[in-house]
Amino acid sequence: YEEYVERCEEISAEQYYRGYADYEDEFVAVELKIHKNAMFTDINGYDQYTYYIGTPVDTDDYFIILRDCLIDSSQSFIPGDIVTVYGQGDIFCKAFDTEQSIYQGPCLNMAYAELTE
C-alpha cells in the first residue's frame, strides 16, 4: 500500500478533469466527494462493476467516474463521503446510477481509497 501511494502524484480534481488524457496510465491521488454510487454491466451482462461518481469537494459542476479496482478490499462509500483516491488515470468511461441515468466522463481506476471525512 505505502509503495503504491508514494508513486501517486497529488493533483486536484480540476487538473485531472481538464487533462485526464495526459494522466492515462499515470499514478495519481485526487481528493473527491462521492456524489452517487453507480455500476456498469459488460455487454454480455455477465460482469458487473462498481463505480462511484465523484465531484470536487467544493462544487458539483463536473464529475469524475471512479472505477472500483480496490486492491485490498472493496469499500462502500456513500454520497457525501470525502475520499482521497489513489489509482491510475484512464480515458472516458460510462456508468449508470440506480435510476439508470447514464454518466459519461473522465475515468480514474481506483486502487486504494482513504475516507478523509
C-alpha positions in Angstrom: 0.0 0.0 0.0 2.6 2.6 1.0 4.8 2.0 -2.1 1.7 2.4 -4.3 0.6 5.7 -2.6 4.2 7.1 -2.8 4.1 6.6 -6.6 1.0 8.7 -6.9 1.2 12.4 -7.9 -1.2 14.5 -5.9 -3.3 16.6 -8.2 -6.6 18.5 -7.9 -9.8 17.2 -9.3 -9.8 20.2 -11.8 -6.3 19.2 -13.0 -7.5 15.6 -13.6 -10.7 16.7 -15.3 -9.1 19.2 -17.6 -6.2 16.9 -18.5 -7.4 13.4 -18.0 -5.9 12.2 -21.3 -2.4 13.3 -20.1 -2.8 11.2 -17.0 -3.8 7.9 -18.8 -1.8 5.1 -17.1 -0.2 7.6 -14.7 -0.4 7.1 -10.9 -2.4 9.9 -9.3 -4.0 10.9 -6.0 -7.2 13.0 -6.1 -9.5 14.2 -3.3 -13.1 13.9 -4.3 -16.6 13.9 -2.7 -18.7 10.9 -3.5 -21.8 12.2 -5.3 -23.5 8.9 -6.3 -23.0 5.2 -6.4 -23.1 3.7 -9.9 -22.5 0.5 -11.8 -21.6 -0.9 -15.2 -22.5 -4.3 -16.7 -20.4 -5.6 -19.6 -22.0 -6.0 -23.0 -22.8 -9.7 -22.3 -24.4 -8.9 -19.0 -22.1 -11.2 -17.0 -19.8 -9.0 -15.1 -21.0 -6.1 -13.0 -18.6 -3.4 -11.8 -19.0 -0.9 -9.0 -18.4 2.8 -9.9 -18.7 6.0 -8.0 -19.4 9.4 -9.3 -17.0 11.8 -7.7 -17.1 15.6 -7.7 -14.6 18.2 -6.4 -15.1 18.8 -2.7 -16.3 22.4 -3.2 -18.5 22.1 -6.3 -20.8 19.7 -8.2 -20.2 21.5 -11.5 -18.4 18.5 -13.0 -17.6 14.9 -12.1 -15.0 12.1 -12.4 -16.1 8.5 -12.7 -14.3 6.2 -10.3 -13.9 2.6 -11.3 -13.6 0.4 -8.2 -10.5 -1.7 -8.6 -9.6 -1.6 -4.9 -6.7 -3.9 -4.2 -7.2 -4.7 -0.5 -11.0 -5.0 -0.5 -13.9 -3.0 -1.8 -15.3 -0.3 0.3 -18.8 1.0 0.4 -18.8 4.8 0.1 -22.0 6.8 0.5 -22.9 10.1 -1.1 -21.2 13.0 0.8 -18.1 10.9 1.8 -14.9 12.8 1.1 -12.1 10.4 -0.1 -8.6 10.5 -1.3 -8.4 8.2 -4.3 -5.1 6.6 -5.4 -5.1 5.0 -8.8 -4.3 5.1 -12.4 -5.7 7.5 -14.9 -7.9 6.2 -17.7 -9.8 7.8 -20.5 -13.6 8.2 -20.9 -16.0 5.6 -19.5 -19.6 5.3 -18.7 -21.7 4.2 -15.7 -25.3 4.1 -14.7 -26.8 5.2 -11.3 -29.7 3.4 -9.6 -32.2 5.4 -11.7 -30.4 4.2 -14.9 -29.1 7.7 -15.6 -26.0 7.5 -17.8 -22.8 9.2 -16.8 -20.0 9.6 -19.3 -16.8 11.3 -18.4 -13.2 11.0 -17.4 -12.4 7.8 -15.5 -10.0 7.0 -12.7 -9.2 3.4 -11.8 -9.3 3.4 -8.0 -6.7 1.0 -6.5 -6.8 2.4 -2.9 -9.0 5.0 -1.2 -9.0 6.7 2.2 -12.0 8.2 3.7 -11.0 11.6 4.8 -14.4 12.9 6.1 
